[in-house]
């Protein structure tokens, strides 16, 4: 992987002037992902913050060909573009190597776009799907999604006298994608730029479908100071809330093992969406969340043979 | 901008395509800012973390070193100052109150009140 000094001579494939909130982490993910691509890329995007903020007509923040279709079909749209490219290639009308990336938020990936994602992966298109997981429908005003963690306060799982926020644990989509048997599945965090970029680079290099799940701290929905986006993306990894690993051809590999596992309490405390958990009434939920994280972490270590 | 302001429907590209890549750069988001990052060159080790993490592409690198900050697009989120390791515990990027931006914000907030009177 190139050093930052070498990378800084390249131009970003996304421009300033997009209308994402101050401190939003998805532009960091776009920056790093597009910088990691060796070939020209075509990007598709599900409806969501990323699409809405970067493509306000008549402006676009993208410097690569970009296509948006609907909320639920980012994977289907990009798989269609990829199929058209393969056809043109077979006919000899195009000989350039082009990579295809589909972006989707957790709403457009875990829930609404799930069937189109599953279909595209099963059909074996040569594309990479990157989910930027901010753990709720942030663009429409913080409604719970199946990526929202247990205990989080959202507008459709409000914390109050009778409720401690969302009751269910989040869906482990990365494992669901592993079960699709595709050649490359990985989890990454924008705070670990070198890891994220190397994963995108390798995901684009594989023949066939690849999936990456990237955590994206959200200033508005997680409710923290806008300067803390990178710090929280790092803390998610250090608490093993968001372990970094990859599954290449069915083989698990741990990408990063924190020297000291930080208690999840520290991660939760920095976000006001979990504020109500720090009361005597709800304190036990934090212990339950910790127990669940420990269980999943141990299971992951066993799978990785650590 | 790829479409002129008073363009008719015949002048607009079909299917809402945008023909100019990265045209959003013309749209200035610097007015969102309350605090502004200030660079202190003597504390800078040119690690380029600010350049890498800036969500608004507002830190410009030159020759593999910190170059300058584009205040026309900087939203003042403070990520650059947070990731800055600095030198001997002294940060090379600090957030300071942006007097000009604060004054503009105050003005625009005061306006509707004056109209309702």
Interface residues (C-beta under 8 A of the other chain):
Chain A: X4 X5 X6 X7 X8 X9 X12 X14 X15 X16 X17 X18 X19 X20 X22 X23 X24 X25 X26 X27 X28 X31 X32 X54 X55 X56 X57 X58 X59 X60 X61 X62 X63 X64 X190 X193 X219 X225 X226 X227 X228 X229 X230 X231
Chain B: X1 X2 X3 X16 X18 X20 X21 X22 X23 X24 X25 X26 X27 X28 X29 X32 X33 X46 X47 X48 X49 X51 X52 X53 X55 X56 X57 X58 X61 X64 X70 X72 X73 X75 X76 X77 X78 X79 X81 X82 X83 X95
